[in-house]
């Protein structure tokens, strides 16, 4: 779990699951074959929708933007015959700098992914959890000190050192006001939950895109 920022482990998700059919309007050139996706029988056996995790991410609202990492891992609302969007199409979507909300989080044996919906409701995709989306609140200067401390805690392999960082995080939170303080308190609460159960689902929402 300490190596949560490893893209290799996370991207294995896209080699072990499958869905089908898209609601939007696309061109044939926007989709490219993905030969690494597993069979339907394998998918049914391994994939699950984590309801608690889905609700946690949905609660954050429209605060996520796509990153450039999604160029090769942008999938339709429902995947069609093991196919993903082309890099050209993915670039167009990223360039729009739209805000998205997560409404579903999926976990399987080798990774995880989330289903996102654009603020205007026009776009719906499945993307990689840790590498493809970025929480815009994580770029706020007022929250940077807290985010840096929380990131150190998650990456630290030494429990005692992590405990000292918790005290720093709590101190950083008391210096904030209004919405920022509310976000910080929620993030710290989620971080403490993660410390007891180090799974992707427990990673603080504020840190998505910062790890």
N, C-alpha and C positions, 0 to 999 in steps of 0.2 A: 504493500500500500504506500510505502514511503516513496516509491518511484512513480507516483501518480501522474507526473508530467511527461512520462514516456509516451510519445505518440504511437510507437509501435504496438504497444499493448492495447491501446484504445482503438486503433484503427482495425484491429482484428475483428471488431464488431461487424465491419462491412464485408468480412469474409465468412460470416457465419449466420446470416439472416436474410429473409426475403419477404417482400410484400407485393401487392399488385394494384394498377389503374390510377390515373391522375385526373383531377377535376378541372385543371386549368387548360389554357390553349397553348400548345407547344408545337414546334416543328420537328420533323424526324431528325434533323441535324443536331437538335438540342439534346439528344439522348445517345449515349454510347454504351456498348455492351460491357458488362462487368462479369467476367468469367470466374471470379473468386467467390461469388455468393453461393452459399450452400443450397441443398435441395429443400423443398418445402417440408418434407418429413423431418429433416434436421432442425428446421426453424421452429416447428410446432413443439418439438421436444425441448428446445433450449430457451426460447425467448419468453419473457414475461413482462407485463406492464406493472410497474411499481406505482400503485395508487397513492401511497403516502408521499413518495418522492414527487410524483406528478403534481399533487396539490401544493406542495411546498414551493415548487418552481413557478406554478401558475399564480401563486399569491404575489410574486414579485411584480407581475404585470408586464407591460411592454417596455422592457429595459434591455433587451438583447439585440445586438447587431451581429451580422455575419462577418467572419474574418476571412482572410485570403486562403486560409487552410481548407476552406470549403470548396475550392476550385475543382478538386477531384473527388469530393465526397458529398455532393449535393444530390439528394434523392427526392423523387416525387412524393406527394402525399401518400400514394400507394405505389410501390415499385412495380414496374411493368417488365415481366420476363427477365428479371435479373439485370435491369438496365439503370444507369445513372445519367444525370444531365452532363452535357459536354462542358468542357472548361470554358468555352466561349460564352455559353448561356449563364454559367455560374458567375462569371465575371460581371455580366450585365446586372445580375441580381445584387451582387455585392456593391456595385457602383451606385445603386439607388440609395444606399445607406438607410434602409428602412428599419424601423423598430419592430421587434417580434416578441411574442409571448410564447412561453412553453406550456403546452397543455397535457403532454404525455412524456413519460420517461420510461425507457425500455432497458432492462438488464438481461444479459445472457451470460453464458459461461466465460467468454473471453473479453467482454467489454460492455459498452453502453451507448445509447443514442437518445436523442430527444426529438419530439415532433413540435415544430414551431408554426405559428400563425402570424402573418403580418398585421399591423395595426389597422390597415384598411380592409382586412379580411380577404384580399385577393390572392395572396400567396401562402402556400402551405408546403412544408418540406420536412424531411427527416434528415438530421445532421448529427455529426459527432459531438458528444457532450462537452468534453474539455477543450477541444481544439478548434471547433467551428463557430462557436458563439462567444460573445464578449459582453459582459454586463457593463453598460455605459456608466453606471454609478461608480464603478471601479476606477474611473479616470478623474474623479473629483479630487482636487488638490487637498481639500479638507479631510478626506478619508485616506489619503495615501499613507500616512503614518500607521494607522490601524491596519491597513491592508498589508503593508510590509511586515508588520509584526505577526499577523495571522499566517502569512505565507511561510515565515520562518518556522512557526510552530508545526505546520503541516509537513514541512520538509525535514525537520529535525529528527534524527534517529535516536536522540537521547531524551528520555522522558523527563529527567530532572531539569534539563536545560529548557525544555518546553514549558515546564511549570513556571519558571522565572519569566518567560515571555508572556504568559497569561496575565501576570500582574501588570506588565507594561501595556498590554492591550486594554485592560480595564482602565488604566490611568489615561490612556489616549482617548478613550470613550467619554470620560468625564469632561474633557476639554471642548467637546462638540456641543452644538445647539440645534434646536428645531429638528427638521427632517433628517439632517446628517446624524444627529445623536440617535434618533430612532433606528436608522439603518445600521448604525454601529452596534447598538444594543442587540438587535436581532442577529447580526452577524456573529457577535461574540457568543450569543446563546447557541447558535448553530455550531460554532466551533467547539464548544464544550461537549455538545452531543457527538460530534465527530471524534473527539478524543476518547470517547467510550466505545465507539463503533466505527472504525476507520474504513468506511465504504464510500464509493463515489456518491451515493445518495445522501450522505451526511456532510459533504463538503459545503461550506457556507456559500449561499447564492451570490453574495457580493464578490466572492473570489473567482467566479467563473470568468475565464479569460485572463486572469492574472497569474495563474500557476504555470 
